[in-house]
Amino acid sequence: MRNTLSKACAAALVVTTSLLPFYVQAEDATVDRIARLEARLLELESRLADTEQETKEVKVLAASSHAGVSNGSILGNTATLDILAGSAWRNLRWTQAEQWTEVRRGISEEKVIELLGSAPRSVKSAKPRVDKVSYYETSIRDRSNSLRGKVSFRNGMVIAVQKPNFKSHKQAQ
């Protein structure tokens, strides 16, 4: 019995020592993987903090721009600033009736953008006599309560204007 017990202990010792390198190697790989994951987590947290800071700065710029400090030259688009400031479409230039008074046939696309701002949506036209159509609309989904206008261009010049119906929109509100 003593002989079999010592043989069993020796066998257990041999198995343990032969498997120990595999166990240590697997544990080292796990430790390395955890260290890489922790480093990645720190990097992502840092990037998130930077992005949150930039967002706060943009909101402050948008709010100060909306208050009349600057007219959007930092981001280059007054519409973007209005949206970031939380005023969305209500304060966009094209939602004011007086902005549409000078929009007529024959003026350039640049002049339209100067008067109304960039269109929320523009598409190339499938019609042969129209190159591009710019849609100025407050909501694509809610057609019953939306404000919408449309300007068609050919060779960079206005060929048709459909002004928003400001009277019916004010009555709906």
N, C-alpha and C positions, 0 to 999 in steps of 0.2 A: 504494500500500500504506500509505503514511504517512497518507493521507487516511482510509482505512477504519479504521486503528488508532486514530486520534484520534476518529473517529465512534463506535467501539466503546467507548472509554474514556468518552466523554461520555455515551453511552447507559447504561453501567454506573453512572456517577456520578448520572445523573438517576434511575434505578431505585432506587439505594441511598438517595438523599436523600428520595425519595418514600415509601419503605417504612420509613424510620427512625422516624417518629412512631408508626407502628403497633407496631413492635418495642419502643420505649420505653414505650408505653402498656401493652402486654402484660406487660412486665417490671415496671412499677409495680404493676399489678394482682396479679401473683404475689407481689411483696414485701408488699403490703398483706394479702393472704390469709395468707401465712406469719406475719405479725405478729399477725393476729387469732387464728390457730390457736395460736400460742405463748401469747398472753394467756389463751385458754380453757384450755389445758393447765395453766398456773399456777393458775388458779382451781380447776380440778378437783383438782389435787394438794393445794391448801389445804383444800378440802372433805373430801377423803379423810383428811388428817391430823387434822382436827377430829373426824371420825367415829371414827377409830381411837382417839383420846384419850377420847371419850365412852364407847366400848366398854370400854376399860380401866377407866374409872371405875365403870361399871356392874358389871363383874366384881368389882372390889374391894368395892363396896357389897354385892354378892350374897354374896361370900365372908365378909365381916364380919357380914352379917345371918345367914348360915347358922351362924356361930360363936356367935350369941346376942347380938350387940351391939344390933341393932334388929330389929323384926319386919316389915319390908317396907313401911313407911309412905311411903317416897320414891317407889316405883313403884306402890304401892297394891295389889299383888297378890303374896302370898307364893309362889304357884305360879310366877310369872315369875322371882322371885329364885332359887328352887330350881333351875329349869331353867338359868338363866344361871350358877349356881354349879357346874353340871356334875353335880348329883345327880339331875336329871330327876325321874321319877315316884317314885323310892324314898323321898323325903322329903316328899312331899305329904301333907297332913293326911288326905285321904280314903283313903290306902293303909294307915292304921292302924286295926285292928279296933275299938279303944276309941272312936274318933271316931264310929262308926256307932251306938253304943248309944242315943243320944238321938234319932236320926232315926226318926220314926214318923209314922203318919197323924195329921193335924190340926195339925202345926206349920207355921209360915210358911216361905216360900221364903227369906226373909232369915235365919232361924234355921238353915236347912240350909246356906246359904252360910257362915254364921258357924262352923258345926261342921266342914264338910268343905272349905270353900274353893269357889271358882268351878268349875263343871263344865268339863272339857276340851271337852265338846260338848253343846249343847242344841238341841233342835228343837221347832217347833210340832207338835202332834200332829194326826193326821188323824182320830183317834177323837173322837166327839162329846162324850164325858164327860171328856176329858183336854185341857187347854190346852197344856201344855208337858211335855217329858220331858228330864231332864238325865242325861246318860250320863257316868259316872265310869269311865274305862277307860284302861289302860296302853298298849294297842296295838289299833288298829283292824284291822290286817292279820294279826297273829299271834294267832289265837283260842285256840290250844292252850296257850300259855304266858302268857296275859294275865290281868290282874286287872280285873274289871268289875262295876260296880254301876249301878243305875238308880233314879231318883226321878221319880215322875209328879206333876204339879200340876194343880189346878183352882182357879181364882179365887185364885191365890197361896198355896194351902194344899196340903200333901202329901196325896195320896189313895192312893198305893201306893209301896212301897219294896222294891227287890230288892237286898239287900246282897251285896257280893262274897264269894266263897267263899275265905276266907283259909286254911282248912285245906288244901284241895287245891293252892292256890298255893304254900304252904310246902313241901309234899311234892314239887312239881314242881321246886323249886329244889334 
